[in-house]
Amino acid sequence: MGTKYLGDEFDIHGGGMDLLFPHHECEIAQSVAALGKETVHYWMHNNMITINGTKMGKSLGNFITLEEFFNGSHPILTQAYSAMTIRFFILQAHYRSTVDFSNEALQASEKGLQRLTEAVANMEKIIPSSVSTVDVKSLRAKCYEAMNDDLNSPIVISHLFDATKIINNVLAGNNTITAEDLEELKSTFHLFMFDILGLKEEATATQNNADIYGKVVDMLLEQRVQAKTNKDWATSDKIRNELTSLGFEIKDTKEGFEWKLNR
């Protein structure tokens, strides 16, 4: 079948580690006997999936379908998870490592993906300076090195998180970055996060509502800025404290303010 659709030689053949012997070794023997050469250039064997430390299986009653992930209907889940959250969760483990699904791990992945997505958006808010006090030129090389090391996606993600700290520090005014370095940072982020890892921002059913309440929060915080300008500290503190009590995280910046809702 492989030679019919892919030719006498093709680059990658995947499968689970449980197929390494004897299944795939027999395939190699058959291809060499039939063609006089090995058909596959690279064999990639992924490790097993577990649920809360136990191997996933229908007979054990812990099997989860993608549909159950997406609608949150499985008993071990407390919420629904998007396709990108599932992808990000899997990419945080090397393909030859065991992937252990748990509700807590998926929640952590959801928050981690949100951090990276916010970093991409925050780069558009940065005003470049004439001097860079951060090093971003090595990021691309580090990410390529990780991908060349047997597709080590977890290391790539760790480098992107390091870059996220740089972005947040620049946005907060603790560091500066030139226009050239900012474009390099944007380009590298988009290349590895979107083009290579295949992550993307997902439109959700609540996106329009989020846009609406986002404008309301912005309006309240603009009133807080005006209150601070007027030295009306009581009103300023009241707006901040009430938003904080609702789960909003407020940050003052040199441009004005930043906020996010902690779920």
N, C-alpha and C positions, 0 to 999 in steps of 0.2 A: 504494500500500500504506500509506503514511504517513497519508494523509487517511482511509483506510478504518478504521484502528484508532485513530488519535489525533485525528482531526478536521481541519478546514481549517487550523488553526494549532496548533503545539506549540512548546515552549520549546527543546529541545536536540536536535541531530542530530550524532552523532559519526562518526568515521572516521579513517583514516590520512591523513597529509599527502600521500601519493601520490594520494589521491582528490580533492584540492582542485581541480585542473584536469586534465582537463575534466569529470570525472564530476559533482562537486557543483555546479559552475557551470551545467551543463546541467540539473540538477534545479531550480535556482532559475529558470532560463529557462522550464522546462516549467510550474512551479507558477504563475508570474506569467501566462503565456499562458493557462493553464486556469482560474485562479481570479481573476485580476486583482490578486493580491497575493502577497507572499512567504509561504510556509507556515511556515518555520523562523525563530525569533527569534534563536537563538544556534547558531553552528557551532563545534564543538570538534574539532580535528584533532590526534591524538596522533602522536608521532614514532616512529621505527623502533626495533626491538629488535636488538641485536647480541650476539654471543658472543665474549668476549675481543677486542673491537674489530672483529670481522668480522660483517657482516650475517647474521642468522639465515636459513637456507633449507635445505630438504630436499636440493636439488641439491648443496649444499656439505657435506652430511653433518654439520652442526652444529645440527640442529634438535632441540630438547628439548621433550618433552611434560610436562604437569603431573604425570602419574603417575611419570615418571622423576625429577622433582624430589622427589616425596614418598617414593620408595623409594631414591633415590640411585643408580640403576642406570646413569645415563649416564656415559660414559668421563671427561668433564671434572670430574665431581663426586666428592668424597671422602667424602661422607656424604649422608644424607637430610635434607630441609628441610621444615618444617611449612608449612601453608597461610598461617599468620599471618606467618611469616618472609618468604615470597614477597611477600605483600601489603605488608609493611613496607618491603621492598627497593624495590618499585615506587613506593611513596609518597615515598621519599626523593629521587626525581627528579621534576621538574615534568613534567606529561603531554605538554608540547610539546618536552621534551628527549629525547635518545636514552637508552634504557635498555640498559646494557651488562652482561650477565650474566657473572659469573665466580665460581669457587668461593670465592676470597678475599673478594670483595665480599659474597657471601651469608653467609659466616661472620661478617663484620663486622656485617651487618644482624642476624643472630641474636643477637649479643652486645649490640647497641644496643637491640633489642626487649626483651631480658632486663633491661637497665638500667631501662627505663621501667616494666616490669612490677614490678620490685623497688621502684621509687619509689612506686608505687601501694600496695603492701603495707606499705612503711615508714611511710606517712602514718598508718596505723592504730596504729603503735607510738609516735607522738609524743604527749607530754603537754603540753597547751597551757599557756602562761604568761599573765601579766597584761599583758605588753607585747610587741609585735612589733619585732624588730630587722631584719626582712626586708620587702621590698616585693613583695606578690603581687597587689595590686589591678590592676596594669597588664597582667597576663598575659592575661586574657580579651580585653581590647581589642586587644592585639597579635596574638593568634591569629585574631580575627575580621578584622582588617585584612589578614592574610596570605591568608585564605580569600577575601576580597572582591577580592584582587588576582589574578584569573584562577585561582582554586583553587590557591594556592601552598602545597601540602602540605609541601614541604621546609622552608619557613620556620616553619610551625606546629610541625613536629617539632623544629626547632632551639630554639624557645621552650620546648617541653616538656623538652628536655635541660637548658636553663638552670634551669628549675624543679626538675629533679632534683637539681642542685647545692644549691639552697636546702634541699630536703628532707633531703639527707644532712648538711648543715651543722647543721641544727636537731637532727637525730637524734644527732649527735656532740656536741651541747652547745655548739657554737660560736656559735649564734644562737638566738633565741627567737621564738615565734609565738603569737598569741592564738587562742582557740577560733574566733572569727569569721573570722580570716584563714585558719585551717586548713580550715574548711568551704568557704571560697571556693576554696582551692587544690584540694581534693578535687573540688568541683563542676566546676571548669574542666578538670581532668585528665580526668574521666569524660566530659564533654561532647565534647571534641576527640579524645581518644584512642579512646574506644569508640563514641560515638554518631555522630560525623562521619567519622573516619578508618576506622571499622569494625573496629578491632583488638579482640581479646579473648584472654583466657587460655585456652589449650588443655589439655585433659586428655590426658595421654600414658600409654602402656602402662607406663612406669616410674614413674608418679607415686606409687603405693603404696609401692614400694621406696624412693623418695626420702623419703617421709614417715617410713619406719622408720629409715633411716640418719640422717635429720635429728634424730630423737629421741635417737639414740645420741650424735651429736656434741654436742647440747645437754647430755646427761648428763656427757660428758667435760669440757665447758667449765664446767659447774657445779662439778665436782670441782676444776677449776683455780681458780675463784673462791674455793672453800673453802681450797685450799692457799695462796693469796695472803693470805687472812685470817689463816691460821695462820703466815704468814711462811715457808712451806715453798717457797722459791724454786726449789729443784731440781725438785720435782714440777711446779710451775707452768710452768717453762721446758720441761720434758720433754713435757708435754701439748701446749703450743703448737708446739714445734719439730716434733714428729712429725706433727701435723695439717697444718702448713705444708708439710712434705715430701711429703704426699699430695695437695697442690694446694688446700688450704683456706686462705682468707684470713680472718684473725681480727682483729677490731677491738674494743678495749675502749671501752665507753661509760659514761656516768654511771649508766645503768640496769643495767649488767652487761656484756653482750657482744653483738656481731653477727658473723655469719660467712657466707661463701658459698664455693661450690666453683668454682674457675676451671678451665674445660675447655680 
